[in-house]
Amino acid sequence: MKWASAFPASPPMSRFRSSSRQGASVAKDIENPCVSLCQLNGELCVSCGRTREEIRKWRCMKRPEKMATVQKAAARMKAIARKKGKG
């Protein structure tokens, strides 16, 4: 008997994620507002509307924090668009 045939192929590691990682994947359902065109103007990215701190903390945020950040970023982007339209 060959050695390799004595052991079945192992399943992909994604099946063996820890419960803490699975909880984190739920928060990933919130789409990142990043548009991959970072343009920081002081503490604010004028491409996505997030602050430098929000960008830095995004990966560690829980779902409610991400939802709030996306809403704040959208409001900031609207304000930026209004400001550009006026002048």
Secondary structure as the mmCIF struct_conf table of DSSP 4:
data_model
#
loop_
_struct_conf.conf_type_id
_struct_conf.id
_struct_conf.beg_label_comp_id
_struct_conf.beg_label_asym_id
_struct_conf.beg_label_seq_id
_struct_conf.end_label_comp_id
_struct_conf.end_label_asym_id
_struct_conf.end_label_seq_id
HELX_RH_AL_P HELX_RH_AL_P1 TRP A 3 ALA A 6
BEND BEND1 PHE A 7 PHE A 7
HELX_LH_PP_P HELX_LH_PP_P1 PRO A 8 PRO A 12
HELX_RH_3T_P HELX_RH_3T_P1 MET A 13 PHE A 16
HELX_RH_AL_P HELX_RH_AL_P2 SER A 19 ALA A 27
TURN_TY1_P TURN_TY1_P1 LYS A 28 ASP A 29
BEND BEND2 ILE A 30 ILE A 30
HELX_LH_PP_P HELX_LH_PP_P2 GLU A 31 ASN A 32
BEND BEND3 SER A 36 SER A 36
STRN STRN1 LEU A 40 ASN A 41
TURN_TY1_P TURN_TY1_P2 GLY A 42 GLU A 43
STRN STRN2 LEU A 44 CYS A 45
TURN_TY1_P TURN_TY1_P3 VAL A 46 CYS A 48
STRN STRN3 THR A 51 THR A 51
HELX_RH_AL_P HELX_RH_AL_P3 ARG A 52 LYS A 57
HELX_RH_3T_P HELX_RH_3T_P2 TRP A 58 CYS A 60
HELX_RH_AL_P HELX_RH_AL_P4 ARG A 63 LYS A 86
#
